[in-house]
Amino acid sequence: MEPFAECDAGYVCSLGADTATPSDNTTGYECLPGYYCPTGSNQGVKCPLGTFSNNYGLENVTECVMCTGGKYCEEEGRGDNSKH
């Protein structure tokens, strides 16, 4: 199969992925928690300061959620909201 021109949103493609939704962790993978991956991503983009995500496959920055009251997210790309 020929490599896809672009990965679907929510995925990262690398090394000549032959699908737009790779999941073999060699040619690509589903976007990791703490990141979002727009269409065509070859790496994830960290959720901004003050936001986080525990979910895989985010497609857009708007899917990163604000840190829960009483907790904080002191760095970009948080995959949890565990700091008090």
N, C-alpha and C positions, 0 to 999 in steps of 0.2 A: 504494500500500500504506500501511497505517496504521503509525505508529511502534510498536515493541515496548515493553511496559511495563518490561521489565528485560533487560539484557544477560546472556548466559550467562557463567558463571565462565570466566576466562581471556581475556575481552574487555573493552574499554572502549567504551561507546556515548555518542555526543554528537550534537547537531544533528538529532534526529528519525530515528535509524536505523530502517530498515524491516525489519531482520533482527536476531536475537539474537546473531549472529556476524559483525559487519561487518568488512570488511577494505579499505575504499576510502580510508582515512586522512582522510576528510571527515566521515562519520557515525560513524566508529569504527575500531578497529584491534585486532589481537591484542596482549595484554598484553606489554610490553617487557621485555627482560632487566634484571634488578635489581629487578623489581617483581612483585607478585602482584595478581590482580584477582578478588575474590569476585563472586558473582552480583550483578548490578545496578550494577556499577562505572561511574562517570562519570570516573574517573581511577584510575591504579594506586596501590598502597600499596607504599612502599619496603621491600625486604628489610631486616631489622634489622641493627644493628651486629654484626660478627663473622660475617655470612653473605653469600652472593652467589648469583647465578644467571646463567648464560650463555644460558638458554633463553627462548624466547617462550612465552606462553600459560599461565604459572603461575596456578593457581586458589586456592592456599592458602599461608599463611606456612610451613607444614611442608615445602613444596617448595623453599624457600630452603635452601641447603646451607652447612654450616660451612666457614669458610676452611681451605684446605689447610695442613697443618703446615709451618712455616717461612715462611709468608706471613701477611699480615694484611689485614683489610678495615677501614679506618679511617673509613669513612663509610657511612651507610645507602644503600640502593639501588644497590649495586655490581653491575655487569653483567659483571665479570671478577674474577680473583683474581691479578692480576699483581704486586702490591706484595710486596717481600721485607722 
